[in-house]
Amino acid sequence: MKATLAPPSSLISLPRHKVSSLRSPSLLLQSQRPSSALMTTTASRGSVAVTAAATSSAEALREGIAEFYNETSGLWEEIWGDHMHHGFYDPDSSVQLSDSGHREAQIRMIEESLRFAGVTEEEKKIKRVVDVGCGIGGSSRYIASKFGAECIGITLSPVQAKRANDLAAAQSLSHKVSFQVADALDQPFEDGIFDLVWSMESGEHMPDKAKFVKELVRVTAPGGRIIIVTWCHRNLSQGEESLQPWEQDLLDRICKTFYLPAWCSTTDYVELLQSLSLQDIKYADWSENVAPFWPAVIRTALTWKGLVSLLRSGMKSIKGALTIPLMIEGYKKGVIKFGIITCQKPL
Ligand code: SAH
């Protein structure tokens, strides 16, 4: 389903370019524990059956993500506004409960990400931007206004795409930004057309990280920048092959509620970018900067307005709220890392 508004002229949906998939087994789809359906294959037909199961599981995940955001985006916007990502805070700062404080921290997340990637306001080269996993388009509208750039956002949720277009129209930005339903793993864009490829907290939903990164690289213009800000698990230490069972267990419980496939580490992303010969690869762990975020979300949810909205919004939102303590635990115990990874495509 496509959003109704036409995208800015130069970004109109273009013939789909087929990419062959780079598949790094450790970064492929699925939870790290295959379901029994995946295991009951005969040796000769095994790979066909596994592929079919993986496809239907990927489809189920896409549907789950779309439904999750269809159902929960209204609540989030009502309580927190149009940015569906962590705020960036000074480590150990005491967080104000005022709405503007959170909004400022979420805007700061965008600003810090651009700064870290070396994309500055004087940068006149940023003319076309893709917002991969755009939510209701907060980043797109902010970046389009900041740089005067054309920005197109993609999401799996039709509700989000419509709301994002409505907000753009209300802010007289429809000539600059537009949103549509499309899959980040199979983007409806030509090769090499975006000066900035922006993925703010969507990578964690991608079942095939290698394909995700390859697709980001494909649509980036030569000399363009990619910025991925995402939830990761901690880097494995030397000799370690996987997370500890209790750590995996914690992540599995978060995955169920937030419709996430297997996680990877920041190092995994860096290695993927290196394997594709990207330049100026930089990364950082911002876990300490986002630490105040989830406790603040809980405090807002516990206000009268928050509770009423939560109950009205439905089971997915309620389950999401009940999972927040696991996120806090994951950060505290160092299993979850909030990472930024950026690079430049060679000219
Ligand atoms: N970047 C936004 C929203 C983050 S929420 C913001 O900062 O406000 C995660 C977003 O990723 C949702 O919009 C969800 O629909 C999108 N998403 C998840 N998997 C996707 C996929 N395969 N293709 C496109 N969008 C995806």
Boltz pocket constraint, residues with backbone or C-beta under 6 A from the ligand:
constraints:
  - pocket:
      binder: B
      contacts: [[A, 65], [A, 66], [A, 69], [A, 82], [A, 83], [A, 84], [A, 85], [A, 132], [A, 133], [A, 134], [A, 135], [A, 136], [A, 137], [A, 138], [A, 139], [A, 154], [A, 155], [A, 156], [A, 157], [A, 160], [A, 182], [A, 183], [A, 184], [A, 185], [A, 199], [A, 200], [A, 201], [A, 202], [A, 205], [A, 206]]
      max_distance: 6.0
